[in-house]
Amino acid sequence: MNPFPLDIFTEPEDVDPHTLANLGPLARLAGRWEGHKGVDLNPKAEGPERREFIERIEFVPIDPQANGPQLLYGLRYHIHITTAEEDITFHDQVGYWLWEPATGLVMQTLAIPRGQVLLASGKPDPAANTIRVEATRGPTSYGICSTDFLEYAFRTDAYVIDIVFNDDGGWSYDIHTTLAVKGQGVFDHHDRNTLHRVGEAKPNPWVQILAARGEG
């Protein structure tokens, strides 16, 4: 059964401009965060390598987005990771977390500067303090796309992230990325960290414009 409307062009009317009030389960992510006890388990020629890392993440509210009748609220994010041993970038990542109130769908887009992008999705329980989104290689929806070299040497077959919101206001994540490493076979690339808030989020641009006009 097709869940989509026949009218694919008409956008919703009377859209609430206040993104921070319409993020559903993503609302607790808005703002700036730091975590100093991250752990990464990654593949190397001589075997798995365990690295500890320092992580900084910013989630910035964006204006509501419409795909015809579909309405999304979201956060643009940037992750920057270093290690205690050196200040150079260990990992850099950008993307969006998106929430569709009408369906309860959560999506994460992810792009890293090694030639890889993905779109993951999930439908969290509104009563739970957790979010899970997943993507797999192959599908044209909620899939993974990589360069020829990554497909050859470190093919990514699956991605899943589990987020847990903690009682102290912080949150933790576990990421499992299933790799097919040439000459080694299947590898579970595992990352985890706990983040604590270091800054609040500003309202999305539309709301800032309304406030400047005295209409907010």
C-alpha positions as CSV (number, residue, x, y, z in Angstrom):
1,M,0.0,0.0,0.0
2,N,1.3,3.4,-1.0
3,P,1.6,5.6,2.1
4,F,2.1,8.8,0.2
5,P,-0.6,11.4,-1.0
6,L,-1.6,11.8,-4.6
7,D,-0.9,15.5,-4.4
8,I,2.9,15.6,-4.2
9,F,3.3,19.4,-4.8
10,T,1.2,21.3,-2.3
11,E,3.2,22.4,0.8
12,P,1.6,22.6,4.3
13,E,0.2,25.9,5.4
14,D,0.5,27.6,8.8
15,V,3.9,26.0,9.5
16,D,5.2,26.7,13.0
17,P,8.6,28.5,12.4
18,H,10.0,27.5,15.9
19,T,12.2,24.6,15.1
20,L,13.4,24.1,18.7
21,A,9.8,23.5,19.8
22,N,9.2,20.9,17.0
23,L,12.2,18.6,17.1
24,G,10.4,15.7,18.9
25,P,13.0,13.2,20.1
26,L,15.9,15.3,18.6
27,A,15.2,18.3,20.9
28,R,17.7,17.3,23.5
29,L,20.5,17.2,21.0
30,A,20.3,21.0,20.2
31,G,23.4,22.9,21.3
32,R,27.1,22.4,21.7
33,W,28.6,19.3,23.4
34,E,32.0,17.9,24.4
35,G,33.1,14.4,25.3
36,H,36.6,13.5,26.5
37,K,36.4,9.7,26.9
38,G,35.5,8.5,23.4
39,V,36.7,5.1,22.3
40,D,37.3,4.0,18.7
41,L,38.0,0.4,17.5
42,N,39.3,0.5,13.9
43,P,41.0,-2.0,11.5
44,K,44.7,-1.9,10.9
45,A,47.1,-4.2,9.0
46,E,48.4,-5.7,12.2
47,G,45.0,-6.1,13.8
48,P,42.3,-3.9,15.5
49,E,43.5,-0.6,17.0
50,R,41.9,1.0,20.0
51,R,42.1,4.8,20.2
52,E,40.7,7.2,22.8
53,F,39.5,10.5,21.5
54,I,38.1,14.0,22.3
55,E,34.9,15.0,20.6
56,R,33.2,18.3,20.0
57,I,29.7,18.4,18.4
58,E,27.4,21.3,17.5
59,F,23.8,20.9,16.5
60,V,22.3,24.0,14.9
61,P,18.5,24.3,14.4
62,I,17.5,24.8,10.7
63,D,14.3,26.3,9.3
64,P,11.4,23.9,8.7
65,Q,11.9,22.0,5.4
66,A,9.1,20.9,3.0
67,N,9.1,18.3,0.3
68,G,5.7,19.1,-1.1
69,P,3.3,17.9,1.7
70,Q,6.2,16.4,3.8
71,L,7.3,18.7,6.6
72,L,10.7,18.2,8.4
73,Y,12.3,19.9,11.3
74,G,16.0,19.4,11.9
75,L,19.5,20.1,13.2
76,R,22.6,20.7,11.1
77,Y,25.6,19.2,12.9
78,H,29.4,19.2,12.8
79,I,31.5,16.7,14.6
80,H,35.2,17.4,15.1
81,I,37.4,14.8,16.9
82,T,41.0,14.9,18.1
83,T,43.2,12.9,20.4
84,A,45.2,13.7,23.5
85,E,48.4,12.8,21.7
86,E,47.9,15.3,18.8
87,D,45.7,18.2,17.9
88,I,45.3,17.4,14.2
89,T,41.9,16.1,13.1
90,F,41.2,12.4,13.9
91,H,37.7,12.5,12.4
92,D,35.5,15.2,10.9
93,Q,31.8,14.7,10.0
94,V,28.9,16.9,8.9
95,G,25.2,16.3,8.2
96,Y,21.6,16.7,9.4
97,W,19.4,15.0,11.9
98,L,15.8,15.4,10.7
99,W,12.4,14.7,12.3
100,E,9.1,14.2,10.5
101,P,6.3,14.8,13.1
102,A,3.5,13.4,10.9
103,T,5.1,9.9,10.7
104,G,7.5,9.7,13.7
105,L,10.5,9.2,11.3
106,V,14.0,10.2,12.3
107,M,16.7,10.5,9.8
108,Q,20.5,11.2,9.9
109,T,22.5,12.3,6.9
110,L,26.3,11.8,7.2
111,A,29.2,12.9,5.1
112,I,32.9,12.4,5.9
113,P,35.9,13.8,3.9
114,R,37.1,10.4,2.9
115,G,34.5,10.1,0.1
116,Q,31.5,8.6,1.9
117,V,27.9,9.6,2.6
118,L,24.9,7.9,4.0
119,L,21.2,8.3,4.9
120,A,20.0,6.4,8.0
121,S,16.5,6.2,9.4
122,G,14.5,4.9,12.3
123,K,11.2,5.4,14.3
124,P,12.0,5.8,18.0
125,D,9.5,5.1,20.7
126,P,8.2,8.5,21.9
127,A,8.2,7.3,25.5
128,A,11.8,6.1,25.4
129,N,15.0,7.9,26.0
130,T,16.7,6.3,23.0
131,I,17.1,6.8,19.3
132,R,18.3,4.3,16.8
133,V,18.8,4.9,13.1
134,E,20.3,2.4,10.5
135,A,21.5,2.3,6.9
136,T,22.7,-0.5,4.7
137,R,24.7,-0.7,1.5
138,G,22.7,-1.3,-1.6
139,P,19.3,0.3,-1.2
140,T,18.6,3.6,-3.0
141,S,16.7,4.7,0.2
142,Y,18.5,4.9,3.5
143,G,21.7,3.6,2.0
144,I,25.5,4.1,1.9
145,C,27.6,5.5,-0.9
146,S,31.4,5.3,-1.0
147,T,34.3,5.9,-3.4
148,D,35.7,3.1,-5.6
149,F,38.7,2.7,-3.3
150,L,36.6,2.4,-0.1
151,E,34.3,-0.1,-1.9
152,Y,37.5,-2.1,-2.8
153,A,39.4,-1.9,0.5
154,F,37.0,-1.0,3.3
155,R,33.5,-1.7,2.0
156,T,30.8,-0.4,4.4
157,D,27.9,-2.8,4.5
158,A,25.9,-1.5,7.5
159,Y,25.7,1.4,9.9
160,V,23.7,1.7,13.1
161,I,23.9,4.4,15.9
162,D,22.1,4.0,19.2
163,I,21.7,7.2,21.3
164,V,20.7,7.2,25.0
165,F,19.7,10.3,26.8
166,N,21.1,10.3,30.3
167,D,19.5,11.5,33.5
168,D,22.2,14.2,34.0
169,G,21.2,15.9,30.8
170,G,24.0,14.5,28.7
171,W,23.8,11.7,26.2
172,S,25.8,8.7,25.0
173,Y,26.1,6.9,21.7
174,D,27.3,3.6,20.3
175,I,28.0,3.3,16.6
176,H,28.6,-0.1,14.9
177,T,29.8,0.2,11.3
178,T,30.1,-3.2,9.6
179,L,33.1,-3.2,7.2
180,A,34.4,-5.8,4.7
181,V,38.2,-5.2,4.9
182,K,40.1,-6.6,2.0
183,G,42.2,-9.6,3.1
184,Q,40.7,-9.6,6.6
185,G,37.0,-10.2,6.2
186,V,34.2,-8.7,8.3
187,F,35.1,-6.1,10.9
188,D,32.9,-4.3,13.5
189,H,34.2,-0.7,13.5
190,H,32.9,0.5,16.9
191,D,32.8,4.0,18.3
192,R,31.3,5.2,21.6
193,N,31.3,8.3,23.7
194,T,29.3,10.3,26.3
195,L,28.7,14.0,25.6
196,H,28.0,16.9,28.0
197,R,26.5,20.2,27.2
198,V,28.8,23.2,26.9
199,G,26.5,25.7,25.1
200,E,22.9,26.3,24.3
201,A,21.4,26.4,20.8
202,K,20.3,29.6,19.2
203,P,16.9,29.7,17.5
204,N,16.7,28.9,13.8
205,P,17.1,31.8,11.3
206,W,13.4,32.3,10.6
207,V,12.7,32.8,14.3
208,Q,15.7,35.2,14.6
209,I,14.2,37.3,11.7
210,L,10.8,37.3,13.4
211,A,12.4,38.4,16.7
212,A,14.3,41.2,15.0
213,R,11.0,42.5,13.6
214,G,9.3,42.3,17.0
215,E,7.1,39.4,15.7
216,G,8.6,36.5,17.6
